[in-house]
């Protein structure tokens, strides 16, 4: 089991990561949807927590092309990335009142923490497709 789970709500222009340890929220912030910004946010959290890259699992909803910067940042740092079907995460959390990016990130982090033993790590099969984009 990982010590830290990060739930990330992916938007078109920004990401909302929620860093969690044992279902307790440690840090929430908004960051730009660029590889450099995501990499810096992850590195900053790891440094502040005194953790290694092997101690963290990043969980997010699969949103097609918008995962590119997150995937690249996780790959560069060697961080495990779990991408799930958005419907699966929604159904696992039951009814939810209110909806915003911060709440979605918390919901994704809770899902990642609860089901990390069943996590299927994401690995892009065709790296050359990424290079063409």
Secondary structure, 3 states (H helix, E strand, C coil): CCCEEEEEEECCCEEEEEEEECCEEEEEEEEECCHHHHHHHHHHHHHHHCCCHHHEEEEEECCHHHHHHHHHHHHHHCCEEEEECHHHHHHHHCCCCCCCHHHHHHHHHHHHHHCHHHCCECCCCCHHHHHHC
